[in-house]
Amino acid sequence: MTTALDRIIEYKVDEVATLKRERPLADLEARLKTARQPRGFAKALDLVAARDENALICELKRKSPSAGDILPGADPVAIAQEYEHGGAACLSVLTDGPSFGGSLDDFQAIRSVVSLPMLRKDFMIDPYQVVESRAYGADCVLVIMACLSDAQAEELTGTALELGMDVLLETHDEEELERALKLPSPLIGVNNRDLKRMVTDLSTTERLGPLIPEGKVLVAESGVSSIESIDRLRKTGARRFLIGESLMKMEEGRAQLVTKMRVTGTD
Ligand SMILES: O=P(O)(O)OC[C@@H](O)[C@@H](O)c1c[nH]c2ccccc12
């Protein structure tokens, strides 16, 4: 059966081949020389979690395969500023065009006005994309275990770490978690959404969170749609959360909700 993730990877392969032709790796590497140093993504999360508050990675995405249009006509720069005002620790910006309506232009526009560390959220299959992310000012990249072999995940992670970026290793089940724990990045995302079946269930974090050993850190991803869901996941020890849809969809009060989500459970 072809899954939604398979379809995305299929066009990513073509996309990357075209990009490499249009803009050779050497061009990107030249641009790296003038890029500013990465801002510590994992460190920004740690600083908030150390206060026992909730470290929020607030996400910008225009649409998604599971939700359809999220906020058509949204101004990602204005929303990113609201996230920053609300006290987000970091940002996540979808740059995939076909499925999520994002772009590196969006990424760059946000980068130039917001000082928070930024995750470039895309489907990484080739180190070219990692170098490209750094050239555009990314501080962290996503490595999705579900669509990569061990060798690919290792190569992507190694490339990002060498460039001084952090790496969020995304897992969805025990097998992926076991593979991710062998890689040299401490940031372990547990995606509550099954990217193959597009079903979201917070109990994924409750099941996998406790299996993450000391020295590695849990990031609970997807389906965190309310204060209640944060309170629920805090009980499993989660202090770092990646939140998109519920914040994007708000028409007002976005910064206030970010603040509430950041402090819930601490009083
Ligand atoms: O919008 P949500 O349910 O709050 O989820 C955010 C984020 O976790 C989700 O966008 C995501 C997690 N892993 C991904 C991988 C690819 C694309 C998207 C994602």
The ligand as a Gaussian input file, in Angstrom:
#p B3LYP/6-31G(d) Opt

LIG

0 1
 O       -0.145000      20.583000      13.842000
 P        0.146000      19.726000      15.005000
 O       -0.769000      18.560000      15.166000
 O        0.254000      20.527000      16.271000
 O        1.617000      19.080000      14.746000
 C        2.786000      19.843000      14.619000
 C        3.943000      18.979000      14.114000
 O        4.232000      18.025000      15.106000
 C        3.604000      18.304000      12.789000
 O        3.397000      19.287000      11.838000
 C        4.662000      17.344000      12.296000
 C        5.399000      16.504000      13.054000
 N        6.241000      15.783000      12.297000
 C        6.100000      16.133000      11.017000
 C        6.774000      15.713000       9.889000
 C        6.461000      16.290000       8.687000
 C        5.474000      17.259000       8.598000
 C        4.779000      17.686000       9.723000
 C        5.104000      17.145000      10.948000

